[in-house]
């Protein structure tokens, strides 16, 4: 059984290469740990000074707002083997809007169309306002860059079926099947079970989307049942498959965790 540990790693300059082994591991105290119900939105300089230190300046500012967090050049990260999770930025919205208005987005549960003002409202009222309160919203970028290639959400923390809901999409269909989505999902589950008190992470996908189900099973999700007639797709009422991962499932996974990768 793997023990929970810290999430480490810093970005020297998100527009250039990242040195993911630069920061030493930091052990979070109970006071600092993010929980499923806390309003501790993000890592701050006060709670994790070694992650947010800026050697090129006299003093790093306290990262007390969402905008400070996503804009700061030394943003603490959660990483996989090929991608890292960062704050969702307003500059990501154009790429996000293109995806949610594409035919491919129907597989991710989006209804068409979603105009720019609605996308911006979602960002302001959901991402900026609720990150760390009723969910966590991350952008996915390749290691060594800050290109927006997808997003992962951990949300619906007060769901009647317990735990939190997991959502993911990869923005570029050309990257589908390359393992980047699996890597982003692994990094997200490491954040959830390694750094929060959430005990159950669940999702559901269209019953006919067997490719997605295989991908989620690879990450460690288990099929729990079928939700009959729960969604409408192209004029038909369809079934969806409910899948979930418990903390005990995650503990049994035989793979490096995010902090193992960051310590190399």
Protein Blocks (a to p, Z undefined) as FASTA:
>chain_A
ZZddddedddfblklccdfklpccddddfklpccfkbcbfbacfklmmmlmpcfkbmbdc
ddfbfklmmmpmklccdddfkbccddddfklmmmmmmmmmpmklmmnopacdddfklmmm
mmmmmmmmmgokloccdddddehiacdfbdcddehklgfngpjddddddfblklgonlmm
mmmmmmmmmmmmmmpcbfbdcddddfklmmlmmmmmmnopacfbdcehkbceehiacddd
dddddfklmmmpccddfklmmmZZ
